[in-house]
């Protein structure tokens, strides 16, 4: 096999995966769903779509491995569907499909995809159920089932069964058909590849792709200093209990091999902040590809990586533990792995990112709009790194998405967007500043609606690196038209109108958290979400004064913040800085980043 043929076959695999993503997106016109597509062998991911959601794509080999184990045989034309979160899935809202490609009597490859559905039933619309204590409260659990057989006809009884349990059956049917069409598009491209080069050559190229991916990952790990590196994080309450959830990851580097252990992490959560072991391992793979972007996505890249999960832990969920917050956990797992290995090589990693779903769901009925569901996952600040400031209002290491147009939101839903802007000052201070979060605010114009919130980082912002400061925490404010105001920064309620009712928050005694459901809204009510910022890199006093001046000029920092965070004093009414006072202030040994570190150690009982 010549290098040119190898390259063309590799590109053919990539084109098949990209074609599946494009087909699904093209058939779903009103809003782009979270989609991940890939070409697989039994247990291996060969290639994933360039626009695929990284975490969903990383779960495909785990799901296919379980499907192959549970299915006695496949036939041409088959399409299997499932969403079991304990068998390579994530949450019940993410449906996975696989279709085999036969060459003779052998299923040589599989086209696979995962799509997030806006509603699969359950107690809360939008796929997140902050108050759930059992997976059966979160929607319909679908074990591996044949959706289509060699006849080419879909099992309409199964389609109707799923549609009957969804709040928006028409959209569910459309997504199912779009997902099947995506698989067919991928299979067609793979057939063309095999017809052109022959099955043996294509298989040989796939094996070589895996060998190269494994060698590249091994070389990347070998560049890290041997040793043991650990990172500890704490997530906010699980939605049911107001208690932090401890996540611990230890990374042992030995030559070209890596062992990631989650021993010591908290046990299963009562609320939905749990995820299956396959999803946790998938998040680890996403983190490693983030650290080693030169490595291709072939599953063989991870043959030298061992992941150790405790038997009873929120990162290794078992039925019937609730899992609608699984992607939230997975995002923090990916960040924790990156943070642990950042100690080995800070140049490869950055400070902590917001790594939170920041999910806002509004479900209601209004004249002129009928039944509607607005489901948004907002962006936040990414961590700074040795190369510069963090990205503002981006996606986390484990996710990928885009904000719909504001005009489109106002056209489809009875809301008015009041603000969508960068959140000033939310990036952690440092030599390089963390990326800033976003502000999204809207007002309900008519009818009644139910609000669901699912996010994190309300108590502890994203960590800095090399003495960089933490990013700002998430904050939510709900203002009722009566004047009653709910604030969520440190989980307190400020009552502006004592006659207002808080029955819609009866699941909480004295606070509303970033994980809330059943919040009733009516015309005139307003919601404001401020997403977290990214952590800073390097000591804040090392930030170039010209960059601090730029931040003040652009409104990213106030003059007071420039002084407190970076030790730069500006003359009143001017962007000229007071040189003597600035250098006097910068001579002090402690900055806000150092104080945050001391407070963290006190909170964790290390001092």
Phi, psi and omega in degrees: 000125182280158177303325181294316179294319177301315181297318182292323178291318176301316178294328177294318175300315180296320180295324178296315179294316179297322180296324178295313178302313184296324180295314179297312181297324181291332182271346179251101193274326192285329179200140181286119178281164172286117187232143171219131181230150180201156172263128187231154158256177180296104179094354181235143169261122183270314180206148178235156182297144181295331179260007182293148172293118191303317184292316179298319180296322182292340179278344187302315180296327178293319179293317181294322178301318180290321178298314181297322180294326186264351184251124182294333181186158179242160177222154176305137180094349180295144166224123178252146184228145177190160178218021184299115183289345181261005182227055178089006179263193179234278173237172182294341181283350183256108180264132179250141178229146175223143176225129182279150172250115183266139168236106189068235180262006185251133171279093190286316179225168174232139166270130183228151177207154174229132181228136177273123180265139184293338181201127175236032182084201181091181189282339181226139178284150173104358175092350178243133180230084186301334183263004184291142175238003181208139183300333182289348174275353189258352180146198182266125177267122186249107173291167182303122185222142178283115180273331180214144179243192185298343179291341181087000181261135176286151177284095185294332177296320178292319178301315182290328176297315178293318181296325182293339181261000181257150178285337181233076187298325181296318179292322178298314179300318182295319179293320178302313182291324177294321180293319176296319179297325176297318177298317180298322178295320178293318178298322180296318178293322179293322177299317179298323179295316181289322178297327183281318188248346182090147185297320184295318181292319179296318178296319179297320179294321179296319178297320179293324175301316179295319180298317181293321179295317179297318180295320181293318178294317178300319179294321179296315179295320181296336178287342179280144176297135176301144178154183181246126182232135184229151176217141180234133180229160178228122176271158176297178177307158188278006182103335179249315179252135179274072181212135180299150180246119188272129178242123181235131174230133174245135182240119178251117180258125178221099183066235180261020180240150183225134177240122179250122182240137178251018177301136181098348176291157182298158178287186182303143177274149174290318177276188191278018179272060178230155172213150181292159181299323178298321179291321177299315179294324176298320178296324176298319179294321177299317180297317181293324176289333174291320180285328182237072185295345179285350183273131177290165186277007180298138182302330180300344178298337188254017180295334179265013182245125177249132178245124182250122182241134175298149181293323180241097184203156178288350176261011178213063189291149175233152178298143004256036181298138182291145189223016183293343175264019185301319181292331175297314178297314182299322178298320179286329175299312179301316179295323180293320178297316178298317182295322179295314182283345174296334178290332178281322182210087181300337182289335181276334185245171176237184175291175184293146175257170184299322171046045179224145182298325184045050187272132178236122180235129178235115183240125181195190177222137179210150179300131181090348181236339183066205174288136181216159175218114174259115181237117183234141170243110188276153178274175179206190183276138175263158184288148174286164180216183183296343183267349179153190182295154177286159179287145180263136176052053179252189177258153180286176182297334185256000184232174175199132182190182180211149181279130176297162178294143181294324178297321178296321178298315182290335179282324185271337186230152182280063180227161169239124177283118182272328183199138169215105190207168172291141179270104186298143174072009185273345177284139180296141180289151178177178171307320170239132187280142173295152177296151183269149176283190183237162173241126176231123182226141179213163179236137175282129185266326182204161178072186177245150182213160178246127182259134172238132178240137174215111180202186182210192183065029177277343183245333181218123181285172180297137186289149173274174180227137179056051177076014172286156182274160177290153172284165180294150178280161176290155180211138178231138176228130177240123180244115177283153181297338179284347182109351178289135188232129178246125179242141178228089172236309172240031173062047177239155176249132175252118183264113178266339180224105187294344179277351182288151182260146174239029180298331180289354178240032187294343179286352179236138183285310188220020178203162169240130186261178176287357174241093183222145174224162178075023177278111184279130179235151176224183182303132179093346179285145184234145179233135179228124180242127175247115186276158185291157175262169178272161180283157179271161180240125178084162181298133182301331181287350177274355180292132180302136183298327178297327178287322176297318178299317178298318180300319179292318181296324182272358179084008178287334178225146169276167178298321179295317178296324178298323180286313184292316186274321189242358178069028180249122181255121178262148172293146181298131178075013184217158174262012172277138182261151179279102188298310181300314182292323180297312182288333174292315180294319182289351179279346178291144186286335185252144173235181179301327179294320179294319180296319177302317180298319178296316179297320178299317181295322177297315181297323183272000175077022181271345177228000000 
